[in-house]
Amino acid sequence: MFHPNHPNGSYEIANLVQVFDPPAAISWKPGYDEDGTLRFGGWTWRYDLRPAGPSTTTVTLTYDWSAVTEPVREHLGFPPFPPEHLSNSLAHLAVLVT
């Protein structure tokens, strides 16, 4: 991963799956390893999938920052990336499944 406000710029993450309901939904909390202990910032990603025909699926992406503390929001900046980042996420998902 990369974020310009991260001390090293590039970094690794660990994901904790919150919902795994194939083929309808998956959600996860991105986190990091701090001295062997996983820590999470409070945000989640979620994909909800709904059949939209014999060979198509409608995907809804939810990015939830509601559990992020104010100090973390101030440090990372909010939003942490431009809105097109969410569209890019859906485009990358489409490439992976086709």
N, C-alpha and C positions, 0 to 999 in steps of 0.2 A: 504494500500500500504506500501511498505518498500523500502527504499533507504539508503545505508550506509552513504551517505554524508548529509542526512537530519538531522537536529539538534536532533530530537527525534527518528530517525530511522524509526518508523512506523508513518503513517500519513493518513488523509482522503483527498479525492479529490472530486471535483465537475466537471462534464462534461457538456460542452456546445456543443450541436449537431449543426454541420455546414451543413451537407447534410443528408437528410433522404429521400431516393428514393427507397422504397421497390419494387421489390426484388433485385434491382441492386446495391445499394450503401448506405453506412452510413459512416459519418466521424464526429469526435468530437475533441474538444480542452480540454485537462485536465487542471483543474485550482484548486484554493484553496480559502477558505473563510478567509479573513483577516479583522477581526472586522466588519463582516456583509457585506463586499464588496468582490465580486468575482474578482479574479485576475488570469491572464493566462500567462504562461511562453513563449508562442509563438510556441509550437510544436503541431502537429495534428496527429491523427491516422485515417486511412481510410481503409475500406474493400470494394472492388469492387467484385461483384459476377456475374458470367457468366454461364449460363447453359452449361453443358458438356455431356449431355445425359439425359435419362428419369428419373434417380434418382441420378445424380451427379451434382456437381457445382464446378467450378474452382473459387478459392478465391485469390485475389491479395491484399496483405497488404502493405500499404504505411505508412511510419513513417517519417514525414517531420519536420526538425528542421530549415528550412530556415528563419523563422521569429524570432528566438531566438537571443537575444542580446549577445554580446561578454562577458559582465560580468557574465551573467547567465551560458553561456557555460563554462567559467573558473571555476565558483563555483561548478557546478554539474559534470563537466568533460564531455568530448565528445569522443566517444559516451557514453551515460549514463549507458549502459549495453552491454553485449556481443551479437554478432549477433544471437546466438542460442535463445536469448530471443524472437526474432521475430518468429522463428520457433515454439517455445513453445506457443506463442499467437495463431498461426494458429491451433496447435494441440488441445489447449483448446477449441477453437471455434468448431472444428470437434466433440469433445466429447459432447459439449452442444447440437448440432443439431442431434446427432444420438441416 
